[in-house]
Amino acid sequence: MEDDDSRVPLLKSASTPGASLKQKAVGLLSDWWLWEVIEACTSIIALVVIAVLLVVYDGSSLPDWPSVFTINSVISFLSTVSKLSLTAAASAAVSQCKWLWYRQPEPRRLQDLQLFDDASRGPWGAVQLLISLRARHLAFIGAIVIVLTNFFDPFLQQVVVYKSRSVASTDVPEIVRSHVYAARSDEGLPLPSVVDLSMKSGIYNGVFDIRDNADASISHTCSTGDCSWRNFLSLAICSRCVNITSVVEKRCTDGKCDLLYIPNGPMLSGLGGQINSSVTNISSELQGIEPSVLRFTSLLSKRVSDPNHAFAAECSLFYCVGKYAANVTSGIVEQRLLNSWRNDSARLDTKSDLILHPPASFTNGSEQAEPFRITHLAAVALNSFMSETFTGSGGINNSGSAFTSDVMQALYDTSNLTRRIENLATSMTNSIRGQDDNVSNPAYGIAWTSETYVHVRWGWFAFPATLILLASCFLLGVVLETSYRDVLVWKSNNLALLFHGRSLHLSSHGGKPVNKLSAMTASATDINVKLVESEADGWKLDQDDG
């Protein structure tokens, strides 16, 4: 059997030329951790850039970038750079751990060499190394890092979501309001004794609206379908109704109790459903409410099924200044009367206009400092028309029905007289506010439109940041451990096994030790080998002498 010295070495001969600048650079990258430091810094920088991008655009509208770029695409690209750099640095450090593993005083299994090599290549090998090491070595942390890098991209993809919010549009919505009520004809001339048609329409609409939803017909503009207005003031018609059923008296004649009446008010005679309405001044609760548009009492009795049924209410309609809130949602307008003010000392005068000047405590510093005015011609005409319209009677029985006007039928049929009169007041107010010759400016509001904006969920960002921190600490630990144990930086290079295997005799080059990766790489460029099979040694790498 031949001794070891008779073997033909793979390293036949080699020279050691002077190191060029390129070789020095290669040596710095191979023989130290410069490349891994660059990779770790690249991973950190890419994640920092992502964080800066998120801080800049968090809560802002979508950036006006070229169509080929989006926030998600930029984050995806930077995430890939960060992950690949992180994985490369961690894999090199895990590979170096195998040399630290065999540097221990006690011998290690040769099989562990393959475990470390597999762990540096991917998560499955890293899981196997975790099971084998069981936290007995620094490489355990590196294996954890390699496994967790598979969740790097999914977590970063969850960081940014897009939500919708309402923002102010450049369009300015308007809603009508008025400081003056002055009835005029279509030619713009004053109407001395009749109510203008727009007010008549408002009165009839308010009485006949079975849904009691006059607020929905207020004139407004809202181009986006979602608008809001600050509280504003307008001249208005207000109402109040009082239940006076308790004052209704019944009179019986010849054993028949078919007469209902209110002292100094309307009366009903006979059975069946009936209504009688007239201008009155009965309830003390309505005393002093001025300036009055109308005060009337309606007495109803639906004795078709209940011979004792009776209901009476006295209602007052009067001029006031209303404080309103309004908004439009999905194209549907909603208006609310928040508060109202009236001047009880004002009286209807056939020669002088009615002036309403609310105090500062009511206007709350509103910009509407000018007084509210009702011209005497319009006030007289409206008072006369309302008195005539709400005076009448009617009824229904087995033989038919008859009412003096459609208004009387509407009042009889309503199930809530107070609500119907409130709707009437709102409809009349809409007519006043919607006059074509309105001298007041409309109330301006804010039109809201939907905007997509960037929302950052920072909780998802914590995982990638923590993983990079863990990987950096692991790399630093491997660097320090390598230096402390005086182990050469071989990482994953396979030449180290060939040059320093006990039976390979490739550990010197021209009589000089070949230990550094750069030296082994340089020497290996002059060596030609091939894989051959012999009966004595089986398969082996052999030098090609040719």
VOSE-993834 format. One line per 5 residues: number of its first residue (from 1); for each residue x negated, y, z of C-alpha. Coordinates in pm, whole numbers. Example, Ala and Ser with C-alpha at 12.3 -4.5 7.8 and 13.67 -1.06 7.14 Angstrom:
1> -1230,-450,780 | -1367,-106,714
This chain:
1> 0,0,0 | -140,340,-94 | -210,592,176 | -51,935,179 | -349,1102,16
6> -314,885,-298 | 31,1025,-377 | 68,1265,-670 | 191,1591,-514 | 473,1797,-665
11> 256,2103,-617 | -26,2028,-853 | -200,2361,-851 | -115,2719,-795 | -281,3054,-783
16> -213,3348,-560 | -217,3659,-776 | -195,4005,-626 | 154,4093,-519 | 326,4331,-755
21> 586,4587,-655 | 859,4360,-783 | 726,4069,-577 | 715,4288,-271 | 1077,4385,-324
26> 1177,4022,-373 | 982,3930,-61 | 1162,4197,141 | 1498,4066,27 | 1409,3697,74
31> 1182,3696,377 | 1389,3930,592 | 1756,4030,637 | 1767,4332,410 | 2011,4173,168
36> 2246,4065,449 | 2222,4409,612 | 2319,4566,279 | 2613,4325,250 | 2728,4397,605
41> 2701,4773,548 | 2889,4739,218 | 3169,4554,395 | 3188,4817,669 | 3176,5108,422
46> 3453,4957,207 | 3675,4917,514 | 3596,5271,628 | 3694,5403,286 | 4023,5213,316
51> 4079,5366,660 | 4008,5718,530 | 4247,5658,240 | 4517,5544,482 | 4466,5843,712
56> 4486,6087,420 | 4804,5942,268 | 4985,5815,578 | 5325,5983,582 | 5271,6160,248
61> 5455,6116,-77 | 5316,5889,-346 | 4994,6038,-489 | 4999,6174,-841 | 4730,5944,-975
66> 4687,5802,-1325 | 4934,5522,-1385 | 4664,5256,-1380 | 4578,5339,-1019 | 4795,5293,-713
71> 4719,5294,-342 | 4774,4920,-331 | 4539,4853,-622 | 4263,5066,-469 | 4306,4894,-133
76> 4305,4554,-303 | 3978,4634,-482 | 3808,4768,-169 | 3942,4476,31 | 3788,4232,-214
81> 3452,4411,-197 | 3462,4413,182 | 3562,4049,209 | 3304,3921,-39 | 3026,4118,127
86> 3136,4001,469 | 3154,3638,358 | 2812,3649,193 | 2643,3794,502 | 2819,3550,736
91> 2734,3250,513 | 2364,3343,507 | 2364,3377,886 | 2535,3037,926 | 2274,2883,695
96> 1997,3031,909 | 2164,2874,1213 | 2069,2526,1093 | 1700,2610,1134 | 1776,2748,1481
101> 1968,2426,1551 | 1671,2206,1469 | 1434,2440,1654 | 1574,2309,1983 | 1344,2095,2204
106> 1566,1789,2168 | 1600,1622,1829 | 1923,1673,1629 | 2111,1446,1394 | 2007,1469,1032
111> 2378,1469,944 | 2411,1812,1105 | 2207,1955,818 | 2495,1881,583 | 2751,2022,828
116> 2574,2357,837 | 2535,2361,461 | 2906,2285,409 | 3004,2549,665 | 2817,2818,474
121> 3009,2729,158 | 3369,2767,269 | 3640,2741,534 | 3681,2361,522 | 3318,2305,603
126> 3340,2576,869 | 3631,2391,1035 | 3426,2071,1040 | 3135,2258,1200 | 3371,2404,1463
131> 3488,2056,1554 | 3131,1926,1570 | 2968,2211,1765 | 3249,2283,2012 | 3110,2625,2108
136> 2764,2488,2187 | 2577,2715,1949 | 2579,3064,1797 | 2688,2911,1467 | 3029,2846,1627
141> 3104,3219,1599 | 2989,3225,1237 | 3217,2934,1151 | 3508,3120,1309 | 3426,3427,1097
146> 3418,3222,775 | 3754,3060,856 | 3917,3395,943 | 3797,3565,623 | 4079,3379,444
151> 4327,3604,628 | 4138,3924,545 | 4332,4014,230 | 4681,3916,356 | 4645,4138,661
156> 4527,4439,459 | 4814,4389,214 | 5055,4431,505 | 4904,4762,614 | 5080,4981,356
161> 5455,4981,302 | 5670,5227,114 | 5973,5382,278 | 6233,5635,175 | 6313,5961,348
166> 6515,6272,280 | 6327,6586,180 | 6449,6931,88 | 6515,6984,-281 | 6440,7304,-469
171> 6812,7332,-549 | 7008,7549,-307 | 7361,7426,-224 | 7644,7669,-158 | 7972,7659,32
176> 8229,7935,18 | 8306,8171,307 | 8485,8502,330 | 8487,8829,522 | 8795,8970,352
181> 9142,8851,259 | 9298,9073,-4 | 9566,8916,-222 | 9526,9007,-588 | 9679,8913,-920
186> 9492,8746,-1202 | 9420,9094,-1340 | 9255,9194,-1011 | 9540,9425,-909 | 9671,9429,-550
191> 9995,9243,-482 | 10202,9466,-255 | 10488,9230,-174 | 10408,8876,-291 | 10153,8614,-199
196> 9894,8531,-463 | 9927,8193,-628 | 9603,8055,-484 | 9737,8106,-130 | 10072,7954,-221
201> 9886,7655,-358 | 9690,7628,-34 | 10010,7640,173 | 10186,7370,-28 | 9876,7151,-44
206> 9836,7172,332 | 10197,7080,401 | 10225,6804,140 | 9886,6641,205 | 9995,6312,363
211> 9630,6231,447 | 9582,6560,633 | 9241,6595,468 | 9225,6955,347 | 8859,6982,450
216> 8764,6758,157 | 8885,7019,-96 | 8662,7306,18 | 8475,7458,-273 | 8102,7387,-265
221> 7803,7295,-480 | 7560,7015,-396 | 7355,6886,-688 | 7194,6595,-498 | 7505,6461,-326
226> 7343,6506,19 | 7342,6858,163 | 7366,7030,497 | 7437,7382,616 | 7352,7567,932
231> 7651,7689,1132 | 7818,7978,955 | 8112,8215,1011 | 8411,8284,790 | 8750,8450,806
236> 9004,8174,872 | 9357,8077,965 | 9383,7897,1300 | 9677,7711,1449 | 9819,7593,1778
241> 10128,7383,1851 | 10306,7326,2182 | 10545,7040,2257 | 10864,7197,2388 | 11085,6888,2381
246> 11151,6941,2751 | 11360,7253,2678 | 11592,7071,2433 | 11948,7056,2566 | 12233,6823,2475
251> 12595,6931,2457 | 12885,6687,2467 | 13234,6757,2336 | 13526,6517,2373 | 13286,6243,2489
256> 13065,6289,2188 | 12704,6403,2261 | 12601,6495,1908 | 12476,6852,1960 | 12107,6926,2033
261> 11980,7280,2069 | 11707,7499,2209 | 11813,7816,2385 | 11740,8107,2151 | 11619,7855,1894
266> 11734,7603,1634 | 12009,7348,1688 | 12119,7012,1540 | 12473,6887,1509 | 12584,6535,1428
271> 12409,6199,1415 | 12142,6082,1173 | 11797,6219,1102 | 11782,6598,1107 | 11541,6890,1121
276> 11597,7257,1182 | 11315,7508,1171 | 11319,7882,1236 | 11100,8174,1340 | 11104,8189,1718
281> 10931,8316,2028 | 10997,8055,2296 | 10691,7901,2460 | 10501,8111,2710 | 10180,7925,2613
286> 10183,8098,2276 | 10250,8445,2411 | 9987,8700,2318 | 9825,8501,2037 | 9751,8763,1773
291> 9720,8864,1497 | 9999,8632,1400 | 10068,8493,1054 | 10371,8291,1164 | 10530,8154,1478
296> 10808,7901,1433 | 10987,7615,1605 | 11093,7284,1455 | 11359,7069,1620 | 11378,6710,1494
301> 11603,6424,1576 | 11575,6085,1412 | 11891,5935,1565 | 11949,5679,1295 | 11819,5405,1524
306> 11785,5597,1854 | 12087,5813,1949 | 11883,5992,2218 | 11575,6075,2009 | 11468,6439,1998
311> 11142,6624,1941 | 11065,6993,1939 | 10744,7187,1885 | 10660,7552,1851 | 10358,7637,1637
316> 10161,7952,1577 | 9940,8035,1280 | 9708,8335,1326 | 9404,8504,1178 | 9070,8417,1336
321> 8698,8394,1273 | 8582,8034,1250 | 8239,7892,1315 | 8183,7596,1083 | 7942,7310,1034
326> 7937,7134,698 | 7749,6861,522 | 7779,6647,211 | 7694,6277,234 | 7695,6058,-76
331> 7894,6326,-257 | 8167,6350,11 | 8198,6683,190 | 8269,6695,562 | 8351,7022,734
336> 8411,7080,1105 | 8553,7382,1282 | 8323,7410,1582 | 8479,7712,1746 | 8704,8006,1671
341> 8757,8362,1789 | 9062,8585,1765 | 9144,8943,1864 | 9463,8924,2069 | 9484,9303,2082
346> 9521,9330,1705 | 9870,9374,1562 | 10012,9348,1215 | 10047,9698,1068 | 10217,9778,739
351> 9977,10067,679 | 9641,9965,828 | 9414,9671,762 | 9349,9415,1034 | 8988,9423,1155
356> 8825,9136,1339 | 8482,9205,1487 | 8365,8906,1694 | 8122,8972,1981 | 7755,8873,1970
361> 7824,8600,2225 | 8031,8425,1957 | 7814,8493,1654 | 7495,8393,1842 | 7289,8643,1651
366> 7433,8540,1316 | 7325,8740,1013 | 7694,8810,948 | 7715,9139,1137 | 7984,9300,923
371> 8345,9285,1048 | 8614,9059,904 | 8909,9231,738 | 9263,9140,626 | 9424,9403,406
376> 9763,9517,528 | 9930,9439,194 | 9809,9078,202 | 9903,9036,569 | 10259,9168,522
381> 10318,8958,211 | 10187,8639,375 | 10391,8694,691 | 10708,8739,489 | 10643,8436,269
386> 10559,8208,564 | 10868,8315,758 | 11088,8233,463 | 10909,7905,382 | 10928,7763,736
391> 11290,7852,796 | 11528,7580,689 | 11694,7253,774 | 11784,6916,638 | 11867,6562,723
396> 11913,6204,622 | 12185,5950,700 | 12351,5645,551 | 12515,5849,278 | 12199,6026,155
401> 11961,6308,234 | 11947,6681,180 | 11682,6942,272 | 11679,7314,209 | 11321,7289,81
406> 11047,7038,20 | 10856,7192,311 | 11136,7090,548 | 11127,6735,412 | 10747,6724,460
411> 10776,6844,821 | 11051,6588,887 | 10853,6298,741 | 10523,6368,914 | 10434,6149,1212
416> 10211,6414,1370 | 10339,6768,1334 | 10043,6922,1518 | 9794,6756,1285 | 9995,6860,977
421> 9997,7226,1088 | 9620,7208,1154 | 9579,7077,801 | 9797,7361,674 | 9571,7614,852
426> 9262,7453,699 | 9411,7457,350 | 9507,7826,385 | 9154,7899,507 | 9011,7726,201
431> 9224,7955,-17 | 9094,8264,162 | 8734,8149,137 | 8771,8054,-228 | 8904,8385,-359
436> 8750,8490,-687 | 8701,8845,-564 | 8531,8728,-247 | 8297,9007,-137 | 8101,8775,94
441> 7800,8575,-7 | 7840,8199,11 | 7665,8009,288 | 7341,7862,162 | 7221,7526,283
446> 6962,7259,213 | 6995,6997,-59 | 6834,6670,41 | 6686,6424,-202 | 6533,6082,-147
451> 6155,6054,-157 | 5934,5746,-137 | 5642,5793,100 | 5347,5595,229 | 5380,5440,573
456> 5074,5283,734 | 5118,5002,985 | 4794,5032,1176 | 4854,4716,1376 | 4780,4506,1066
461> 4455,4698,1014 | 4320,4586,1351 | 4248,4232,1233 | 4011,4316,942 | 3834,4576,1157
466> 3790,4328,1441 | 3669,4057,1202 | 3402,4284,1055 | 3291,4382,1404 | 3268,4015,1504
471> 3077,3926,1186 | 2833,4214,1241 | 2769,4104,1598 | 2717,3747,1477 | 2466,3859,1213
476> 2280,4069,1470 | 2275,3775,1708 | 2128,3544,1445 | 1860,3802,1356 | 1761,3842,1721
481> 1769,3466,1787 | 1552,3401,1483 | 1296,3652,1600 | 1306,3529,1960 | 1251,3163,1864
486> 987,3254,1608 | 1174,3081,1328 | 1107,3173,967 | 1390,3332,768 | 1479,3049,533
491> 1861,3081,534 | 2011,2851,267 | 1708,2806,43 | 1661,2438,-53 | 1290,2482,-125
496> 1223,2491,247 | 1318,2125,274 | 1093,2026,-14 | 796,2225,102 | 826,2141,469
501> 973,1791,475 | 741,1571,673 | 669,1329,390 | 665,1575,99 | 317,1728,147
506> 412,2056,-21 | 343,2285,270 | 25,2439,125 | -65,2624,-190 | -428,2614,-289
511> -518,2538,71 | -299,2823,203 | 24,2766,395 | 345,2825,202 | 601,2925,465
516> 789,3232,346 | 1073,3196,99 | 909,3438,-141 | 589,3232,-142 | 779,2908,-189
521> 978,3066,-473 | 663,3190,-642 | 495,2852,-605 | 796,2663,-731 | 785,2852,-1061
526> 466,2664,-1150 | 599,2321,-1063 | 789,2098,-1304 | 966,1798,-1152 | 1207,1531,-1265
531> 1431,1278,-1100 | 1306,923,-1159 | 1383,576,-1028 | 1119,320,-937 | 1145,-29,-794
536> 925,63,-500 | 1065,398,-400 | 1405,413,-565 | 1523,756,-675 | 1284,1045,-612
541> 1169,1379,-750 | 838,1337,-927 | 601,1587,-1079 | 595,1617,-1454 | 228,1615,-1547
546> 304,1712,-1902
